[in-house]
Amino acid sequence: MSTARTSAPGDLADRRVLVVEDDPTVREVVETYLQADGFIVDVASDGFAALDAIEIRPPDLVVLDRMLPGIDGAEVCRRIRETRGVPVILLTALGAPEDRVAGLEAGADDYLTKPFSPRELVLRVQAVLRRSLGEFAPEAPFDLGPFHLDASARVVRKDGVELPVSTREFDLLAFLLKHPRRAFTREELLRAVWGWEFGDLSTVTVTVRRLREKIETDVTQPRMLNTVWGVGYRLDPEGAP
């Protein structure tokens, strides 16, 4: 089995990844590929062990199996989201759209359906980490309506209060704040925010829903993150010029 490196950027070297997988074969393959690419890898075989590992040695990213003994991956992801913003990539053998949506609603930033390519997983880890660590050219903070965005620090505030957003929620809100009052299709958002040319469009729908819960006063009557029927979504920040 070849585990040639996929040319991970040097600034991602030695980042810590927690792999949570009860299948020892899958766990070993994922661990081997990530280590070959320069990551420090911790492993756990069930949900309770994963939560303990996160407290002992906080990772930069979690690769999390959806089906785990004890408590399942979706519940582990929800518990992680209660206290931490660490990005989560969900591995799932459940291919139905509603199963993928359930994982995203639990707070996952990305997902792969089994069987998957270990190389693709490494590339997904790299992409999510690059975004979560803010490894881009520095951007000047700016204010728009009630929002203050500091893209370099990966912080967004509404009315002076920092929003507890996940990696993908931050990416989506930051993108829309940089393009206010412009309608985007779900396909356009999938390419611009996720970097996917193809993918499940429900990924965008679920992330929009989660983001509305954090920025809207009444999610049943959104005033800022609006649906443009027949097109997609548009951000209308209060007081935006």
ChimeraX attribute file (.defattr): number of C-alpha atoms within 10 A of each C-alpha:
attribute: neighborCount
match mode: 1-to-1
recipient: residues
	/A:1	5
	/A:2	6
	/A:3	14
	/A:4	10
	/A:5	14
	/A:6	15
	/A:7	10
	/A:8	16
	/A:9	11
	/A:10	8
	/A:11	10
	/A:12	17
	/A:13	13
	/A:14	14
	/A:15	15
	/A:16	20
	/A:17	23
	/A:18	24
	/A:19	25
	/A:20	27
	/A:21	26
	/A:22	18
	/A:23	13
	/A:24	10
	/A:25	10
	/A:26	15
	/A:27	18
	/A:28	14
	/A:29	14
	/A:30	23
	/A:31	21
	/A:32	15
	/A:33	22
	/A:34	26
	/A:35	19
	/A:36	16
	/A:37	23
	/A:38	18
	/A:39	22
	/A:40	17
	/A:41	20
	/A:42	17
	/A:43	20
	/A:44	19
	/A:45	18
	/A:46	22
	/A:47	26
	/A:48	15
	/A:49	13
	/A:50	23
	/A:51	17
	/A:52	12
	/A:53	17
	/A:54	19
	/A:55	9
	/A:56	9
	/A:57	11
	/A:58	16
	/A:59	19
	/A:60	19
	/A:61	23
	/A:62	26
	/A:63	25
	/A:64	29
	/A:65	29
	/A:66	28
	/A:67	20
	/A:68	20
	/A:69	13
	/A:70	10
	/A:71	13
	/A:72	16
	/A:73	27
	/A:74	24
	/A:75	16
	/A:76	21
	/A:77	28
	/A:78	16
	/A:79	14
	/A:80	21
	/A:81	19
	/A:82	10
	/A:83	9
	/A:84	15
	/A:85	16
	/A:86	20
	/A:87	27
	/A:88	27
	/A:89	25
	/A:90	25
	/A:91	25
	/A:92	20
	/A:93	15
	/A:94	13
	/A:95	11
	/A:96	9
	/A:97	12
	/A:98	11
	/A:99	15
	/A:100	25
	/A:101	19
	/A:102	14
	/A:103	25
	/A:104	25
	/A:105	19
	/A:106	19
	/A:107	31
	/A:108	31
	/A:109	21
	/A:110	21
	/A:111	21
	/A:112	19
	/A:113	15
	/A:114	12
	/A:115	10
	/A:116	12
	/A:117	12
	/A:118	17
	/A:119	17
	/A:120	12
	/A:121	19
	/A:122	20
	/A:123	17
	/A:124	16
	/A:125	23
	/A:126	22
	/A:127	14
	/A:128	19
	/A:129	21
	/A:130	15
	/A:131	18
	/A:132	21
	/A:133	16
	/A:134	13
	/A:135	13
	/A:136	10
	/A:137	8
	/A:138	11
	/A:139	11
	/A:140	9
	/A:141	13
	/A:142	13
	/A:143	14
	/A:144	17
	/A:145	14
	/A:146	15
	/A:147	23
	/A:148	20
	/A:149	23
	/A:150	17
	/A:151	20
	/A:152	15
	/A:153	14
	/A:154	16
	/A:155	16
	/A:156	22
	/A:157	16
	/A:158	16
	/A:159	10
	/A:160	10
	/A:161	11
	/A:162	13
	/A:163	17
	/A:164	18
	/A:165	21
	/A:166	22
	/A:167	22
	/A:168	23
	/A:169	23
	/A:170	23
	/A:171	19
	/A:172	20
	/A:173	23
	/A:174	19
	/A:175	16
	/A:176	22
	/A:177	23
	/A:178	13
	/A:179	14
	/A:180	17
	/A:181	18
	/A:182	13
	/A:183	19
	/A:184	19
	/A:185	15
	/A:186	18
	/A:187	17
	/A:188	16
	/A:189	20
	/A:190	21
	/A:191	13
	/A:192	15
	/A:193	19
	/A:194	21
	/A:195	12
	/A:196	13
	/A:197	10
	/A:198	10
	/A:199	13
	/A:200	14
	/A:201	14
	/A:202	16
	/A:203	22
	/A:204	26
	/A:205	17
	/A:206	19
	/A:207	23
	/A:208	19
	/A:209	14
	/A:210	19
	/A:211	22
	/A:212	22
	/A:213	14
	/A:214	15
	/A:215	20
	/A:216	14
	/A:217	12
	/A:218	11
	/A:219	16
	/A:220	9
	/A:221	11
	/A:222	15
	/A:223	17
	/A:224	19
	/A:225	23
	/A:226	17
	/A:227	16
	/A:228	13
	/A:229	7
	/A:230	7
	/A:231	12
	/A:232	17
	/A:233	23
	/A:234	20
	/A:235	22
	/A:236	22
	/A:237	18
	/A:238	12
	/A:239	9
	/A:240	14
	/A:241	9
